Amino acid sequence: MTKIFKQLGRHWAACLAVVALLIVQAYCDLSLPDYTSKIVDTGIQQGGIESPVPDTVRSTTLQALELLMSEDDAALADEAYADPDADGVRTLKPDADTAALENAFTTPDVVLYMAAVKNAATAAGTTDTVVPTAYDLDAVATQLAAASQAPGAREMLQSQLTDGLAQLDETVADSLSSQAMLLVALEYDAQGIAHDVQMSYLLRTGGQMLALTLLMVAVAVAVGFIASRVSAAIGRDLRRDVFRTVVGYSNAEIEKFSTASLITRTTNDIQQVQFVCVILLRMVAYAPILGIGGIMHVASGNTGLEWIIFVAVAALLALIAVLMNVAMPKFKQMQVLVDRLNLVSREILTGIMPIRAFSREAFEEKRFDRANTDLMKTQLFTNRTMVAMMPFMTLIMNGTSLLIVWFGGKAMDLGSMQVGEMIAFITYTMQIVMSFLMLSMVAVMLPRAGVAADRIDEVIKTPSTIHDPAAPKALPSDGTHGVVAFHDVSFRYPGSDEDALEHISFTARPGETTAIIGSTGCGKSTLLNLIPRFYDVTEGSVTIDGVDVRDMTQAQLHDELGYVPQKGVLFSGTITSNLKFGGDHITDADAEQAAEIAQATEFISAKPEGFDSPIAQGGSNVSGGQKQRLSIARAIAKHPQIYLFDDSFSALDYKTDVALRRALKAKTDNATVIIVAQRISTVLHANQILVLDEGRIVGKGTHAQLMESCPAYQEIARSQLSQKELNLQKEGE
């Protein structure tokens, strides 16, 4: 996990921007339930009335309310309203002290409304509660105005009101306080503006909700955009780092990881890290912000239902802990199984022709099916674990909602909670639970991404055994160039118990051809691979012009070499792009001349597009011989000082082989040529032939000398040439 966060740390500015945007998104998300509560409680139940202080009031109603106030509150109320208009309606001044007015109006509003209710019931001749009308309000106001004319009437009303309120308990008093808005609604109805006030509030609050929603959508889009760019950049950087590291690997590191595993790490593993980075920025960063914000909103209320949230979160965390312990080992195993499936698939696809030739399709299908089935079983287990989690999550969420409705209904019955408050509480609770749910989902994804990150980091952190020296030496600037010398060289493959080469010493000079021949597995290619430092010697040294190849930079060393591998490798592109693979300094004329020397001009000219003919991946659209000739031409076009041919003529017919070597001899007259070969005909005219047997040089000299002195060479010659050909060679000598 630390490795994933380290990658995110490289893009700290973008991550900070995402966090800032997520705070804005969470603010919008957490504000919407409050607005929903306001629409239900205030907009619908209270007719859009937010305060017990009416914005407009008729003079008669205001006078009745002032009679129920203290003298100071009455004076404050009278001062807060402008003079009456032609209809006798007074408007609240903009600079009025609303907080003080609410304290002054709340109790008179309730008392006046209850009086109107009583008047309506009396007029209807019933003891049941009757919804009052504007007529009832006016009747009560008239009665209060008439009663106030008697001496001491105001003081008596105040005394009775104070005594009556003192006898009420706190719960009843709170219930009566919630009815203060009913008087304001009745007053607005009397003025004929009740519908306008309600619609104005609903439109205003709904507009604010819409604005917050649009802002939240815009922020979510911005977060998604930034998170996608950051994750894409992380994927790009990781692929670049892995590729740069792998390109610098020696064969030892390539064999350690295997090609299939390196491909998996570069593709599937990096995709896992890239995906989880998006999730971390969009969900993991958002979940705690949303959860903490929801808890703060719930805690700021006075519902008494907070314990339900703690029960739900505790149940959720317990479920996550159990699932993590069950699923974690399987996620780690899954990456290994993906590697294995890729390895089997790659072997089968690259070896499809031998498989068909030996009728082994059924066997390989079973082998693939085993790897595929093992991966499927592991994926099924992890997927079933994830699926099993969802019903429990749903049970927790629905159970939480049920508890809130049950206990919230009781609170509403007691008058301590309104419908909108309960809706908001449910929404906040779901947001808190969902935030933990998001974290749990990510917690399941993180182990697999963590394993992928470790595998990627293992590749990047593994140093190559072949590296440039701290203080590289330069080749001599004068004299003959291209002298390759082996000084008592021994080599052992990593992890091997025996040397592949032992005490090899020889010198290859410019203008001469040095050939290496021997039985299969005797170490010919291994010897050649020590020159370009595909491996480093275990003992002794390899020098070029007296400079140890380990004391040169790899770029400097490879500039001196023209290497043709045992298996011709071409790259997707065109024939020209492959021939110019050695560097930008190679011209079209160089490429054409190299193709002519390599005897490739004939088949290139036969193609409709000539040198611009496309080459498929791996050179699959050309034959083995054509591939070898193009590989040889690629090395010739570079004009190196040293040519290394690793059994590069094996796919050529005898006629083409002779013509190519004759043209090559003229081209490389001043260069050092080292050839690894299986065929005697290829090395007959070499200036120096090295005969290898089990990693040792058992013969050194020309063909004629070796035919006289080296039994191993004689055995090879007799196995490839007839007695007549051997006699003709003797006569020619």
C-alpha positions in Angstrom: 0.0 0.0 0.0 2.8 2.4 0.8 4.1 1.9 -2.7 0.8 3.0 -4.2 0.6 6.1 -1.9 4.2 6.8 -2.9 3.1 6.9 -6.6 0.2 9.2 -5.7 2.7 11.4 -3.8 4.4 12.2 -7.0 1.2 14.0 -8.1 0.6 15.8 -4.7 -0.7 19.0 -6.3 -3.4 17.1 -8.2 -4.2 15.1 -5.2 -4.6 18.2 -3.0 -6.9 19.7 -5.7 -9.0 16.5 -5.6 -9.3 16.6 -1.8 -10.4 20.3 -2.0 -13.0 19.4 -4.7 -14.2 16.5 -2.6 -14.7 18.7 0.4 -16.9 20.9 -1.8 -18.7 17.8 -3.1 -19.2 16.5 0.4 -20.5 19.9 1.5 -23.1 19.9 -1.3 -24.0 16.2 -0.6 -24.4 16.8 3.1 -26.4 20.0 2.6 -29.1 18.4 0.5 -30.8 16.4 3.3 -31.1 19.7 5.3 -32.9 21.3 2.3 -35.1 18.2 2.0 -36.0 18.6 5.6 -36.8 22.3 5.1 -39.0 21.6 2.1 -41.0 18.9 4.0 -41.2 20.6 7.4 -41.2 24.3 6.5 -42.3 24.4 2.8 -45.1 21.9 3.1 -46.2 21.5 6.7 -45.6 25.2 7.7 -46.7 26.7 4.4 -43.2 28.1 3.7 -43.2 30.1 7.0 -39.8 30.1 8.6 -40.3 32.4 11.5 -43.0 33.3 14.1 -42.5 36.9 13.0 -44.7 37.6 10.0 -43.2 39.6 7.1 -46.5 41.4 6.7 -49.3 41.7 9.3 -52.6 43.6 9.5 -52.8 46.3 12.1 -55.6 44.6 13.9 -53.7 41.3 14.3 -50.5 43.2 15.4 -52.5 45.1 18.0 -53.9 41.9 19.4 -50.4 40.3 19.6 -49.0 43.4 21.3 -51.7 43.1 24.0 -50.3 39.7 24.8 -46.7 41.0 25.0 -44.9 42.9 27.7 -44.7 46.7 27.2 -41.1 46.5 26.1 -41.8 43.7 23.5 -44.9 45.5 22.3 -42.8 48.7 21.7 -40.2 46.6 19.9 -42.8 45.0 17.7 -44.5 48.3 16.9 -41.2 49.9 16.0 -40.2 46.9 13.7 -43.1 47.4 11.3 -43.6 50.2 8.8 -46.8 52.3 8.8 -49.9 50.6 7.5 -50.7 50.8 3.8 -54.2 51.5 2.3 -55.3 48.0 3.3 -54.1 48.4 6.8 -51.1 45.9 6.2 -47.8 46.7 7.9 -44.5 45.4 6.5 -41.5 44.2 8.5 -38.6 46.7 8.2 -35.4 45.2 6.6 -33.2 46.3 9.6 -35.5 44.8 12.3 -33.9 42.6 15.0 -35.4 39.3 14.0 -33.9 37.3 16.9 -35.4 39.6 19.5 -38.7 39.7 17.7 -39.0 35.9 17.6 -38.7 35.8 21.4 -41.4 38.5 21.6 -43.8 36.9 19.1 -43.6 33.1 19.8 -45.9 32.9 22.9 -48.5 35.6 21.7 -48.6 33.7 18.3 -49.5 30.5 20.1 -52.0 32.1 22.5 -53.7 34.0 19.7 -53.9 30.9 17.5 -55.3 28.8 20.3 -57.9 31.5 21.0 -58.9 31.4 17.3 -59.2 27.6 17.5 -61.4 27.9 20.5 -63.6 30.6 18.8 -64.0 28.3 15.8 -65.0 25.4 17.9 -67.5 27.6 19.9 -69.0 28.9 16.6 -69.3 25.3 15.3 -70.9 24.2 18.6 -68.3 21.4 19.3 -65.6 20.6 21.7 -63.3 19.1 19.0 -60.4 20.9 17.5 -61.5 23.0 14.5 -59.1 24.7 12.1 -59.7 28.4 12.5 -60.3 30.8 9.6 -59.5 34.5 9.1 -62.9 35.3 10.5 -62.1 33.6 13.8 -58.8 35.5 14.0 -60.5 38.8 13.4 -63.2 37.9 16.0 -60.5 37.2 18.7 -58.6 40.3 17.8 -61.8 42.4 18.2 -62.5 40.8 21.6 -59.0 41.5 22.8 -59.2 45.1 21.6 -62.5 45.6 23.4 -61.3 43.9 26.6 -58.1 46.0 26.6 -60.2 49.2 27.1 -61.0 48.2 30.7 -58.7 49.6 33.4 -55.8 47.2 34.2 -56.9 44.7 31.5 -53.4 44.5 30.0 -51.8 43.7 33.3 -54.4 41.1 34.1 -53.9 39.4 30.6 -50.1 39.3 31.2 -50.5 37.8 34.7 -52.9 35.1 33.5 -50.6 34.3 30.5 -47.5 34.0 32.8 -49.3 31.8 35.3 -50.7 29.6 32.5 -47.2 29.1 30.9 -45.6 28.4 34.3 -47.9 25.4 34.8 -46.9 23.7 31.5 -44.0 21.2 31.5 -41.1 21.5 29.0 -42.5 19.0 26.5 -45.8 20.6 26.2 -44.2 24.1 26.0 -42.0 22.9 23.1 -45.1 21.4 21.4 -46.9 24.7 21.7 -43.9 26.6 20.4 -43.9 24.6 17.2 -47.5 25.9 16.6 -46.3 29.6 16.5 -46.1 29.4 12.7 -49.8 28.5 12.5 -50.8 32.0 13.5 -48.6 33.5 10.9 -50.1 31.1 8.3 -53.6 32.1 9.4 -52.6 35.8 9.1 -51.2 35.2 5.6 -54.3 33.4 4.6 -56.4 36.4 5.9 -54.2 38.7 3.6 -54.7 36.3 0.7 -50.9 35.7 0.2 -50.5 32.3 1.8 -50.1 30.4 -1.5 -47.6 33.0 -2.8 -45.5 32.7 0.4 -45.4 28.9 0.2 -44.6 28.8 -3.5 -41.9 31.5 -3.1 -40.2 29.4 -0.3 -40.5 26.2 -2.3 -39.0 27.7 -5.4 -36.3 29.5 -3.5 -35.3 26.4 -1.5 -35.7 24.1 -4.6 -33.5 26.5 -6.6 -30.8 26.3 -4.0 -31.0 22.5 -4.0 -30.7 22.5 -7.8 -27.7 24.8 -7.7 -26.0 22.6 -5.1 -26.8 19.5 -7.2 -25.3 21.1 -10.3 -22.3 22.2 -8.4 -21.9 18.7 -7.0 -22.1 17.2 -10.5 -19.5 19.7 -11.8 -17.2 18.9 -8.9 -17.7 15.1 -9.4 -16.8 15.5 -13.1 -13.7 17.5 -12.2 -12.7 15.0 -9.6 -13.2 12.1 -12.1 -11.2 14.0 -14.8 -8.2 14.8 -12.4 -8.3 11.3 -10.9 -8.3 9.7 -14.4 -5.4 11.9 -15.5 -3.4 11.1 -12.3 -3.9 7.4 -12.6 -3.1 7.4 -16.3 0.1 9.3 -15.6 1.0 6.8 -12.8 0.4 3.9 -15.2 2.5 5.6 -17.9 5.3 6.3 -15.4 5.3 2.8 -14.1 5.3 1.2 -17.6 8.2 3.5 -18.5 10.1 2.7 -15.4 9.5 -1.1 -15.8 10.4 -0.9 -19.5 13.6 1.1 -18.9 14.6 -1.4 -16.1 13.9 -4.5 -18.2 15.7 -3.1 -21.2 18.8 -2.7 -19.1 18.5 -6.3 -17.7 21.0 -9.0 -18.6 19.8 -12.4 -19.6 20.1 -13.5 -16.0 17.4 -11.1 -14.8 15.2 -11.9 -17.7 15.4 -15.6 -16.9 14.9 -14.9 -13.2 11.5 -13.2 -13.8 10.5 -15.0 -17.0 9.2 -13.2 -20.0 5.6 -14.2 -19.2 5.8 -12.7 -15.7 7.4 -9.5 -17.0 4.6 -9.1 -19.5 2.0 -9.6 -16.8 3.7 -7.1 -14.5 3.9 -4.5 -17.2 0.2 -4.9 -18.2 -2.1 -6.5 -15.7 -0.3 -5.5 -12.6 0.1 -1.9 -13.6 -3.6 -1.8 -14.7 -4.5 -3.0 -11.2 -2.5 -0.2 -9.6 -3.9 2.4 -12.1 -7.5 1.3 -11.3 -7.0 1.4 -7.5 -5.4 4.9 -7.8 -8.7 6.1 -9.4 -10.6 4.4 -6.6 -8.4 5.9 -3.9 -8.9 9.4 -5.2 -12.6 9.2 -5.9 -13.8 6.9 -3.1 -11.3 6.5 -0.3 -10.6 10.2 -0.1 -14.3 11.0 -0.3 -15.6 8.4 2.2 -14.0 9.8 5.4 -15.0 13.3 4.4 -18.6 12.3 3.8 -18.7 10.1 6.9 -17.2 12.6 9.3 -19.4 15.3 7.9 -22.5 13.1 8.3 -21.5 12.3 11.9 -21.1 16.0 12.6 -24.5 16.8 11.2 -26.1 14.1 13.2 -24.3 15.0 16.4 -25.4 18.7 16.0 -29.0 17.6 16.0 -31.0 16.6 19.1 -32.8 13.5 17.9 -31.5 11.0 20.5 -31.1 8.4 17.7 -27.3 8.6 17.3 -26.8 5.2 18.9 -28.4 3.6 15.8 -25.5 4.8 13.7 -22.9 3.4 16.1 -24.6 0.0 16.0 -24.7 0.0 12.2 -21.1 1.0 11.8 -19.9 -1.6 14.4 -21.8 -4.3 12.5 -20.3 -3.1 9.2 -16.7 -3.1 10.6 -17.1 -6.6 12.0 -18.4 -7.9 8.6 -15.4 -6.3 6.8 -12.9 -7.8 9.2 -14.3 -11.3 8.7 -14.3 -10.9 4.9 -10.8 -9.5 4.8 -9.4 -12.4 6.7 -11.1 -14.8 4.4 -10.4 -13.1 1.0 -6.9 -11.7 1.5 -4.8 -14.9 0.9 -6.8 -15.6 -2.2 -6.1 -12.2 -3.7 -2.4 -12.7 -3.2 -2.6 -16.2 -4.9 -4.5 -14.8 -7.8 -1.6 -12.8 -9.3 0.6 -16.0 -9.2 -2.1 -17.9 -11.1 -2.4 -15.1 -13.7 1.4 -15.4 -14.3 1.1 -19.1 -14.7 -1.8 -18.8 -17.2 0.2 -16.3 -19.2 3.2 -18.6 -19.2 1.2 -21.6 -20.4 -0.6 -19.5 -23.0 2.6 -18.0 -24.3 4.3 -21.4 -24.6 1.3 -22.9 -26.4 0.8 -20.0 -28.9 4.5 -19.8 -29.8 4.9 -23.5 -30.1 1.6 -24.2 -32.0 3.4 -25.8 -35.0 5.3 -28.4 -33.0 2.2 -29.1 -31.0 0.2 -29.8 -34.2 3.1 -31.8 -35.7 3.2 -34.1 -32.7 -0.6 -34.2 -32.3 -0.3 -32.9 -28.8 -3.4 -30.6 -29.0 -5.4 -32.6 -26.4 -2.5 -32.6 -23.9 -1.9 -28.9 -24.3 -5.6 -28.2 -23.9 -5.6 -30.1 -20.7 -2.5 -28.2 -19.5 -4.1 -24.9 -20.3 -7.4 -26.0 -18.8 -5.7 -26.8 -15.5 -4.1 -23.4 -15.3 -7.3 -21.7 -16.4 -9.5 -23.7 -13.9 -7.2 -22.9 -11.0 -7.5 -19.2 -11.8 -11.2 -19.5 -12.3 -11.7 -21.3 -8.9 -9.7 -18.5 -7.1 -11.6 -15.8 -8.9 -14.9 -17.5 -8.1 -14.0 -17.7 -4.4 -13.1 -14.0 -4.2 -16.2 -13.0 -6.3 -18.5 -15.1 -4.1 -16.9 -13.5 -1.0 -17.7 -10.1 -2.5 -21.2 -11.2 -3.5 -21.9 -12.7 0.0 -21.0 -9.4 1.5 -23.7 -7.5 -0.3 -26.8 -9.2 1.3 -25.3 -8.5 4.7 -24.6 -4.9 3.7 -28.2 -4.6 2.6 -29.5 -6.2 5.8 -27.5 -3.7 7.9 -28.7 -0.7 5.9 -32.3 -1.8 5.8 -32.2 -2.7 9.5 -30.8 0.7 10.3 -33.6 2.4 8.3 -36.1 0.3 10.2 -34.7 1.3 13.6 -34.7 5.0 12.6 -38.3 4.8 11.4 -39.4 2.9 14.5 -37.8 5.2 17.1 -38.2 8.3 14.9 -42.0 7.6 14.8 -42.1 7.5 18.6 -40.2 10.8 18.7 -42.6 12.4 16.2 -45.5 11.2 18.4 -44.0 12.9 21.3 -43.5 16.1 19.2 -39.7 16.1 19.6 -39.1 15.4 15.9 -40.7 16.3 12.6 -41.1 14.3 9.4 -38.4 16.3 7.6 -36.0 15.8 10.4 -36.5 12.0 10.3 -36.0 12.0 6.5 -32.8 14.0 6.9 -31.6 11.7 9.7 -32.2 8.6 7.6 -30.3 10.2 4.7 -27.3 11.2 6.9 -27.3 7.7 8.4 -27.2 6.1 4.9 -24.4 8.5 3.9 -22.4 7.5 6.9 -23.0 3.8 6.3 -22.3 4.2 2.6 -19.0 5.9 3.4 -17.9 2.8 5.4 -19.3 0.6 2.7 -17.1 2.4 0.1 -14.1 1.9 2.4 -14.9 -1.8 2.8 -15.2 -2.2 -1.0 -11.8 -0.6 -1.5 -10.4 -2.6 1.4 -11.2 -5.7 -0.6 -9.6 -4.3 -3.8 -6.5 -3.0 -2.1 -4.8 -6.4 -1.3 -4.7 -7.4 -4.9 -3.4 -3.9 -5.9 -0.9 -4.1 -3.1 0.4 -7.4 -4.4 0.6 -6.0 -7.9 2.5 -2.9 -6.6 5.0 -5.2 -4.8 5.5 -7.2 -8.0 6.1 -4.0 -10.0 8.4 -2.7 -7.4 10.3 -5.9 -7.4 11.1 -5.5 -11.1 12.1 -1.8 -10.7 14.2 -2.4 -7.6 16.1 -5.4 -9.0 19.4 -4.1 -10.2 20.9 -5.5 -13.4 24.1 -7.5 -12.9 25.4 -5.9 -16.0 26.0 -2.1 -15.4 28.2 0.6 -16.6 31.4 1.4 -14.5 31.6 4.5 -12.4 34.7 5.7 -14.3 34.5 4.3 -17.8 37.6 3.9 -20.0 37.8 5.0 -23.6 39.3 3.0 -26.4 42.7 4.1 -27.7 42.4 6.9 -30.2 45.2 5.6 -32.4 46.4 2.3 -33.8 44.4 -0.7 -35.0 40.9 -1.0 -33.7 38.9 -4.2 -33.2 41.3 -6.6 -31.4 39.2 -8.9 -29.3 41.0 -11.0 -26.7 40.0 -13.6 -24.1 42.3 -13.9 -21.2 41.9 -17.1 -19.3 38.1 -16.6 -19.3 35.8 -18.9 -17.2 32.1 -18.5 -17.0 29.3 -20.0 -14.8 25.6 -19.4 -15.3 23.9 -17.9 -12.2 22.7 -20.8 -9.9 24.8 -23.4 -11.8 27.2 -25.7 -10.0 29.6 -26.1 -13.0 31.4 -23.7 -15.4 30.0 -23.4 -18.8 33.3 -22.2 -20.1 36.8 -22.9 -18.7 40.1 -21.1 -19.2 39.3 -19.7 -22.7 42.2 -17.7 -24.2 42.4 -16.5 -27.8 42.8 -13.3 -29.8 40.7 -12.2 -32.8 42.3 -9.5 -35.0 41.0 -7.1 -37.6 41.1 -8.3 -41.2 40.8 -11.9 -39.9 37.9 -14.3 -39.4 37.8 -16.3 -36.2 35.4 -19.2 -36.3 34.1 -21.2 -33.3 32.8 -24.7 -33.9 31.9 -27.6 -31.7 29.1 -30.0 -30.7 25.7 -28.8 -29.6 25.8 -27.4 -26.0 29.6 -27.0 -25.9 29.4 -23.2 -25.1 29.9 -21.6 -28.5 27.0 -19.0 -28.1 27.9 -18.5 -24.5 31.4 -17.5 -25.5 30.1 -15.1 -28.1 27.6 -13.6 -25.6 30.5 -12.6 -23.3 31.8 -10.0 -25.8 28.7 -7.7 -25.9 28.3 -8.4 -22.1 25.0 -10.2 -22.3 26.7 -12.0 -19.4 29.9 -11.0 -17.5 32.8 -13.4 -17.1 33.2 -15.2 -13.8 37.0 -15.3 -14.1 39.5 -13.7 -16.4 38.7 -10.9 -18.8 37.5 -10.0 -22.3 39.2 -7.0 -23.9 38.8 -4.9 -26.9 41.9 -3.1 -28.0 43.3 -3.8 -24.5 40.4 -2.3 -22.6 38.3 -4.7 -20.5 34.7 -4.6 -21.7 33.6 -4.2 -18.1 35.5 -0.9 -18.0 33.5 0.5 -21.0 30.0 1.9 -21.1 27.6 -0.5 -22.7 26.7 2.1 -25.3 30.3 2.5 -26.3 30.9 -1.2 -26.4 27.8 -1.9 -28.5 28.8 0.8 -31.0 31.8 -1.2 -31.9 29.8 -4.4 -32.5 27.6 -5.7 -35.2 25.7 -8.6 -33.6 23.6 -11.2 -35.5 21.8 -13.5 -33.1 21.4 -17.3 -33.5 17.6 -16.8 -34.0 16.9 -13.9 -36.4 14.8 -11.2 -34.8 12.9 -8.6 -36.8 10.7 -5.8 -35.5 7.4 -4.7 -36.8 7.8 -1.9 -39.4 9.3 -2.1 -42.8 12.4 -3.7 -44.3 14.1 -0.3 -44.4 13.3 0.4 -40.7 14.8 -2.9 -39.7 18.0 -2.4 -41.8 18.4 1.1 -40.2 17.9 -0.3 -36.7 21.5 0.3 -35.9 21.2 4.1 -35.7 20.1 7.3 -37.4 23.5 7.6 -39.2 22.6 4.7 -41.6 21.5 6.0 -45.0 19.4 4.5 -47.6 22.5 3.7 -49.7 24.0 1.9 -46.6 20.8 -0.2 -46.2 20.7 -1.1 -49.9 24.4 -2.0 -50.0 24.0 -4.2 -46.8 21.0 -6.0 -48.3 23.1 -6.7 -51.5 26.0 -8.1 -49.5 23.6 -10.2 -47.4 22.1 -11.6 -50.7 18.7 -10.1 -49.7 18.2 -7.8 -52.7 16.6 -10.5 -54.9 13.7 -11.3 -52.6 13.3 -7.6 -51.5 13.0 -6.5 -55.2 10.4 -9.2 -55.8 8.1 -7.6 -53.3 5.7 -4.9 -54.7 6.8 -2.3 -52.2 10.5 -3.2 -52.2 12.4 -1.8 -49.2 9.1 -0.3 -47.9 7.5 -3.7 -47.6 6.0 -4.2 -44.2 7.5 -6.6 -41.7 5.0 -8.2 -39.3 5.6 -8.7 -35.6 8.6 -11.0 -35.1 9.1 -11.2 -38.9 6.4 -13.8 -39.2 5.7 -12.8 -42.9 9.2 -13.7 -44.1 10.9 -17.1 -44.2 13.7 -18.2 -41.8 16.4 -17.7 -44.5 15.0 -14.3 -45.4 14.9 -13.3 -41.7 18.6 -14.4 -41.3 19.7 -12.4 -44.3 17.9 -9.3 -43.1 19.5 -9.7 -39.7 22.9 -10.0 -41.3 22.2 -6.9 -43.5 21.1 -5.0 -40.4 24.5 -5.7 -38.8 26.4 -4.8 -42.0 24.6 -1.5 -42.5 25.9 -0.3 -39.1 29.6 -0.5 -40.3 30.9 -1.9 -37.0 34.5 -2.7 -36.2 33.7 -6.1 -34.9 31.2 -8.6 -36.4 29.6 -11.3 -34.3 27.7 -14.0 -36.1 26.0 -16.5 -33.8 25.3 -19.4 -36.2 23.7 -16.9 -38.5 24.1 -18.9 -41.7 22.3 -22.0 -40.6 19.1 -21.3 -42.5 20.8 -20.5 -45.8 21.3 -22.9 -48.6 24.9 -23.7 -49.6 24.9 -21.4 -52.7 23.6 -18.4 -50.8 26.0 -19.1 -47.9 29.0 -19.1 -50.2 27.9 -15.9 -52.1 27.1 -14.1 -48.8 30.5 -15.0 -47.2 32.4 -14.0 -50.3 30.7 -10.6 -50.4 31.0 -10.3 -46.6 34.7 -11.0 -46.8 35.2 -8.0 -49.2 33.1 -5.7 -47.0 34.7 -6.7 -43.7 38.3 -6.8 -44.9 39.4 -4.4 -42.2 37.0 -5.6 -39.5 37.2 -8.4 -36.9 34.8 -11.2 -37.7 33.9 -13.9 -35.2 31.6 -16.6 -36.4 29.9 -19.4 -34.5 29.0 -22.2 -36.8 27.8 -25.8 -37.0 28.8 -26.4 -40.6 32.3 -27.1 -41.6 31.7 -25.4 -45.0 31.1 -22.1 -43.2 34.4 -22.1 -41.4 36.7 -23.8 -44.0 38.4 -20.5 -45.0 38.6 -18.9 -41.6 42.0 -17.5 -40.5 41.5 -19.1 -37.1 39.2 -21.9 -36.0 38.5 -22.6 -32.3 37.2 -26.1 -31.5 35.1 -26.2 -28.3 34.3 -29.3 -26.3 32.4 -29.1 -23.0 33.4 -25.5 -22.5 37.1 -25.9 -23.2 39.2 -25.1 -26.3 40.5 -28.5 -27.6 41.8 -27.2 -30.9 43.0 -23.9 -32.5 44.3 -23.3 -36.0 43.3 -23.3 -39.6 41.2 -26.1 -41.2 44.2 -27.9 -42.5 46.1 -27.7 -39.2 43.1 -28.9 -37.3 42.5 -31.8 -39.7 46.1 -32.9 -38.8 46.1 -32.3 -35.1 42.5 -32.1 -33.6 40.5 -35.4 -33.3 37.4 -33.5 -32.2 37.5 -31.4 -35.4 38.3 -34.4 -37.6 35.2 -36.1 -36.1 33.0 -33.1 -37.0 34.5 -32.9 -40.5 34.0 -36.6 -41.2 30.3 -36.4 -40.0 29.6 -33.5 -42.4 31.9 -34.2 -45.4 32.3 -37.3 -47.5 35.6 -39.0 -47.9 35.8 -37.8 -51.5 35.4 -34.1 -50.3 38.1 -34.7 -47.7 40.5 -36.1 -50.3 39.8 -33.2 -52.6 40.6 -30.8 -49.9 43.9 -32.6 -49.2 44.8 -32.5 -52.9 44.0 -28.8 -53.0 46.4 -28.2 -50.2 
